[in-house]
């Protein structure tokens, strides 16, 4: 599926990922980088599955430049942008097929542009590692607190206790517990024997320096602790993460079209009934907004970044503190 891809090749190898989906008008080269240095842990770092989640792609491209074979023990595969057709057009999803890549796993080797990339990741890359680190961000639509979560299964060499340790090693302020979805990258990989960590943070349609730094430091801390990198981050990070559950009830959805005004800051701790946001009408004679109140106590983890929201879209969600 990608000529010349040899995950066992010693040292550092960089190939053009877009060779998997040839013939897309104007698409520029993008990269998959494999770094091997003897025996050790095997990790995939993957970003840009949603094309407009750019903090992840910035950090992973830096790491492709910086990390040399002597910095690695085992194997590190870095894919800064697994969805080049979306990313290079400034979009969350690929314009060729309009699919959300993070709902296309395990993919189709002979399918659409997005499905072919998913199949490459699932069928060819996943078997080369024990741990997938899938790096997301808020993108154009949301602002998100820095948080990590993860999944494993009986098929993986990393059990639940080890996964908890990996999540802690990130030094992030929040660890989220959410039900896995098999059609996502991080949900599909444990079913294929590869435990996963998913990262969130940043967003809001613009890169913020501090969010890039948090993401980069977390990855460096986590990969050093896991043993695949010999150097880590300079900052120690949070010594104790806040653990939160996110279930369906934590999501506050728009019941009609309108204009979003958040009434609490991202990361705020709220009680049941607190006013989270108001949705102002975008038409008609009345200016009366609809109030969105917290369905339970928790921390505001994610907020809609755009003015306008459509019926059924997420306004914000909270995480319920774990006892
Ligand atoms: Zn995403």
Boltz pocket constraint, residues with backbone or C-beta under 6 A from the ligand:
constraints:
  - pocket:
      binder: B
      contacts: [[A, 49], [A, 50], [A, 53], [A, 102], [A, 136], [A, 137]]
      max_distance: 6.0
